[in-house]
């Protein structure tokens, strides 16, 4: 469903009320916000971000809860300085956060710095993935009180199965040859048991190089929790792996895993678990790209990642 962004004049009124002490404020809408509307607020030497929910019945309460929990555990994420379940002017939930300094990791071209940054990001990601969730899928945003994180589906299988069959049907022949679809079917049959059981943990949901920030080779934090969901512990690792090699001329996933393992013990077969997650995410991502941005499908990195993942999973 498409939503129209709020009137910028009203947005500026809301910001003026929140920052009533500030005589001079610059406001710019950020185009990269996908799940929410994002506005950059500049005042003196400080930068803040206003996020506006596109849906009337959706609240930022889960994200506020997640940010507070993670900051209490030492994870480098933005601080939430203002939150409203429903702003009177916008008739939407809003949240204001501090800035994570720097630029995305993809702008860091030195491999030694990249390794150090990803090691620290990997430790933070492991802590993110250690937060328990009741259920699988998108985090529910319709609760008035946040005592725990709740998601839509009772099992991981139910979450994964929601779109899988139709996605594969859409991709067959249009994006992937029938032989690849058959191979994916064999893989799903081989690892079918991995879709059952297990606890649900928090996933960032869109974890890649663009959400890891750094300043001159120093890790500064992780941004954008607008895609949070409950899933197994390998989801974010799989999402990152799917895009590995797209932004930099060298592979960096092993550096992330090094840091992750400082916090969480991974099983001996973690590479297969991560590759299965990466494969399933790639199928869903390609199907959505085909629907929304078909002109981008031929160059999508998910096509390469599927080939790599199938090799690992069939070995």
Residue pairs with C-beta under 8 A, 6 or more apart in sequence:
3 54
3 55
5 29
5 37
6 37
6 52
6 90
6 92
8 27
8 29
10 89
10 90
11 27
11 29
11 39
11 50
11 52
11 90
12 27
13 89
14 50
14 87
14 89
14 90
14 94
15 25
15 27
15 39
15 41
15 50
16 25
18 50
18 82
18 96
19 25
19 41
19 43
22 43
22 44
24 43
24 44
25 41
25 42
25 43
26 41
26 42
26 43
27 39
27 40
27 41
27 42
27 50
28 39
28 40
28 42
29 37
29 38
29 39
29 40
30 38
30 39
30 40
30 49
32 38
33 51
33 226
34 206
34 226
35 54
35 226
35 227
36 51
36 52
36 53
36 54
36 226
37 51
37 52
37 54
38 49
38 50
38 51
38 52
39 49
39 50
39 51
39 52
40 47
40 48
40 49
41 47
41 48
41 49
41 50
41 96
46 99
47 99
48 81
48 96
48 97
48 98
48 99
49 78
49 96
49 97
49 99
50 94
50 95
50 96
51 60
51 94
51 95
51 96
51 97
51 226
52 90
52 92
52 93
52 94
53 59
53 60
53 92
53 93
53 94
53 141
54 92
55 92
55 141
56 91
56 92
57 141
57 142
58 93
58 141
58 142
59 85
59 86
59 93
59 141
59 142
59 143
59 144
60 83
60 85
60 93
60 94
60 95
60 141
61 83
61 85
61 93
61 141
61 143
61 144
61 146
62 139
62 140
62 141
62 143
62 146
62 149
62 228
63 80
63 95
63 225
63 226
63 228
64 80
64 83
64 95
64 146
65 146
65 149
66 131
66 149
66 202
66 225
66 228
67 77
67 78
67 79
67 80
67 97
67 225
68 80
69 131
70 77
70 124
70 127
70 128
70 131
71 77
71 79
73 127
74 127
75 124
75 127
75 128
75 221
75 222
76 100
76 124
76 219
76 220
76 221
76 222
77 100
77 124
77 221
77 222
77 223
77 225
78 97
78 98
78 99
78 100
78 221
78 223
79 97
79 98
80 95
80 96
80 97
81 96
81 97
81 98
82 94
82 95
82 96
83 93
83 94
83 95
83 96
84 93
84 94
84 95
85 93
85 144
86 92
86 93
87 93
87 94
93 141
100 213
100 220
100 221
100 222
100 223
101 213
101 215
101 220
101 221
102 213
102 214
102 215
102 218
102 220
103 213
103 214
103 215
104 209
104 210
104 211
104 212
104 213
104 214
105 114
105 117
105 118
105 121
105 209
105 210
105 212
105 213
105 214
105 247
106 209
106 210
106 247
106 248
107 214
108 114
108 117
108 214
108 217
109 248
110 217
111 250
113 214
113 217
114 248
114 252
114 255
115 252
115 255
115 258
116 217
116 219
117 212
117 214
117 217
117 218
117 219
118 212
118 252
118 255
118 256
118 258
118 259
119 255
119 256
119 258
119 259
119 262
120 219
120 259
121 212
121 219
121 222
121 256
121 259
122 255
122 256
122 257
122 258
122 259
122 260
122 261
122 262
123 259
123 260
123 262
123 263
124 221
124 222
124 259
125 204
125 207
125 222
125 236
125 237
125 256
125 259
125 260
126 259
126 260
126 261
126 262
126 263
126 264
127 263
128 202
128 203
128 204
128 222
128 236
129 201
129 202
129 203
129 233
129 235
129 236
129 264
130 201
130 202
130 263
130 264
131 149
131 201
131 202
132 148
132 149
132 199
132 200
132 201
132 202
133 139
133 149
133 150
133 151
133 200
133 201
133 202
133 229
133 230
133 231
134 148
134 149
134 150
134 151
134 200
134 230
135 150
135 151
135 152
135 153
135 154
135 200
135 230
136 151
136 152
136 153
136 154
136 155
136 156
136 158
136 159
136 200
136 229
136 230
136 231
137 151
137 152
137 153
137 158
137 159
137 162
137 229
137 230
137 231
138 151
138 152
138 229
139 149
139 150
139 151
139 202
139 228
139 229
139 230
140 150
140 151
140 152
143 150
149 202
149 228
149 230
150 230
151 159
151 200
151 229
151 230
152 159
153 159
153 162
155 196
156 195
156 196
156 198
156 200
156 231
156 232
157 195
157 196
159 230
159 231
160 195
160 280
161 195
163 284
163 287
164 280
164 283
164 284
166 287
167 283
167 284
167 286
167 287
168 181
168 184
168 185
168 283
170 287
170 290
170 291
171 181
171 283
171 286
171 287
171 290
172 178
172 181
174 290
175 286
175 290
175 297
175 303
176 184
176 286
176 303
176 306
180 306
180 310
183 310
183 314
184 279
184 283
184 306
184 310
186 314
187 276
187 279
187 310
187 313
187 314
190 313
191 272
191 276
191 313
194 273
194 276
198 232
199 232
200 230
200 231
200 232
201 230
201 231
201 232
201 233
202 228
202 229
202 230
203 228
203 229
203 230
203 231
203 235
203 236
203 239
204 211
204 222
204 224
204 225
204 227
204 228
204 236
204 239
205 225
205 226
205 227
205 228
205 229
205 235
205 236
205 239
206 224
206 226
206 227
206 239
207 222
207 236
207 239
207 240
208 239
208 240
208 243
209 240
209 243
209 246
209 247
209 248
209 252
210 247
211 222
211 223
211 224
212 219
212 222
213 219
213 220
213 221
213 222
213 223
214 220
229 235
232 273
232 277
233 264
234 270
234 273
234 274
234 276
234 277
235 277
235 281
237 253
237 256
237 257
237 260
237 274
237 277
238 274
238 275
238 276
238 277
238 278
238 279
238 280
238 281
239 277
239 278
239 281
240 253
240 256
241 253
241 274
241 275
241 277
241 278
241 305
242 278
242 281
242 282
242 285
242 301
242 302
242 305
243 301
243 305
244 251
244 252
244 253
244 305
245 251
245 301
245 304
246 301
257 266
257 270
260 266
267 273
271 312
272 312
272 313
275 308
275 309
275 312
275 313
276 309
276 313
278 305
278 309
279 305
279 306
279 309
279 310
279 313
281 302
282 302
282 303
282 305
282 306
282 309
283 302
283 306
285 300
285 302
286 297
286 300
286 302
286 303
286 306
289 296
289 297
289 300
289 302
290 297
